[in-house]
């Protein structure tokens, strides 16, 4: 059970529960005689990865690509020349099926499970069961912020089972949000599971599953864990995802198609999503698993919901309570005298003009100005890079010491700041990430001086991903009250880890990593800290002293329990 411990009047410590079982929130057992279009959409305009098939919505003709019979769904790829309606009449040599649950079944965390088999072992086939984040612009397009093209670091993909005939002895599990997997801080990984009996194992029914929380993702086959990933330091895969089932032909992974193949069938017994519960000990997520009750419709079972009256549509955590997705308080107000500052953005000082905060540089970032407790801030949504242009009011900052920026993000894993002067070279400065709290970075201008003409600066650029809020952007001179540059560094780096075990074998080819920083509370005089690049972090609104107290108090409770034998 979830335990709640009150420590004096200072803090409440929540011990994350480990639930014993599962409850079904959504399931399709394919018990009828047609595809249930209340659960699925036939994605007819998909054309990716150099594949050669035409996806259709045909579930009725003699050459149909979808069939529901005898309690299973069949997605059938068929050889045959067609003019593909979903590809503007393009001639294709194969037809096939691709179903997704977008806008009909979208899930955040829990267990996603299917039981399926595939009948064709020869080269050229590429079936999969997978998931995409609901912001990705896949058919159907509802216009509800589903406008992000893949690959994109801010919108992820999880492959629960991906198989191709030219490497049939194994299948792929993966999660990624760019075309890169390993070694690039993208929170992505790929692993191959080798079937104990070789490729012929794929022709028998197997249960494939993913168990997913904010802190980890694990993949399973027949209740045996293939691999588990620590996602603690990854800010992605925290949005609802929809499911996909498809049979691709040829393409990047399918490869050349064996000429003898006339058709290939993916047969699916069921697809289900479950949420964690302490009301039972179910280990599977299928038609025998108890159904979930969810009175406030927040996707969390009533059996574990600690906030049972959540307003519909509110983002919630694992126990059904609202989570913060945007700043609740404004950034701390700067205290330097105006004579020491050249301000680009903020309400404390007079800003230079003109400044263009959204120049057209071909970026995908969406820029807006928002109010946070009656204070203005810039908001970057779907950030890839974003410029600030003050070319018509160029600045000589050679007599200044640092560039100060307040920033807040919940889902970025890297942010870089560029100061630009005329010339082809640019030099990034990496900001430390403290997700979910305001941080103030004081970037020494000496970092840029090696390639930037500080007497003739005219642009800033920020590169990264996710959603980022900015405030109080200014150049400053150090004063006697601002000697942060000499203070010591408080900086810790962590990296994701993975482990695998199974009756087959698993090859893991990627890791993920990120860095975190500790900063002071804004409720007391700031103690400035310096990151490894030399920038100074001051006054984040994380309540650091209270957090430290809570951690120490909790440690004391655990030690007391151990010594006294308390449960």
Secondary structure, DSSP 8 states (H G I E B T S, - for coil): --EEEEETTTEEEEE-----EEEEEEEE---SSS--TTT-EE-TT---TTB-EEE---SSSTT-SEEEETTEEEEEEEEEEEEEGGGTTEEEEEEE-EEE-TTTSEE-SEEEEEEEEE---STTEEEEEEEEETTB--SS--SSS--B-SSBTTB-EEEEEE--GGGTTEEEEEEESSS--SSSSSS-EEEEEE-TT-GGGGGS-EEEEEEE-SSEEEEEETTEEEEEEE-TT---S-S-EEEEEEEEEBHHHH-S--TT--EEEEEEEEEEEEEEESS------STTS-B---TT-SSS-TTT-SSTT--TT--B-TTS-B---S-SS------S-GGGEEEEE-SSS-B-S--BSS--SS---EEEEEEETTEEEEEEES-SEEEEE-GGG-B--TT--EEEEEEEESS-S-EEEEEEESSS---EEEE---TTS-EEEEEEGGGTTTTS-TTSEEEEEEEE-S-EEEEEEEEE---TT--GGGS---EEEEE--EE---SSEEEE----EEEEE----TTS----EE-TTS-EEE--SS-HHHHHHHHHHHHHHHHHHHHHT--
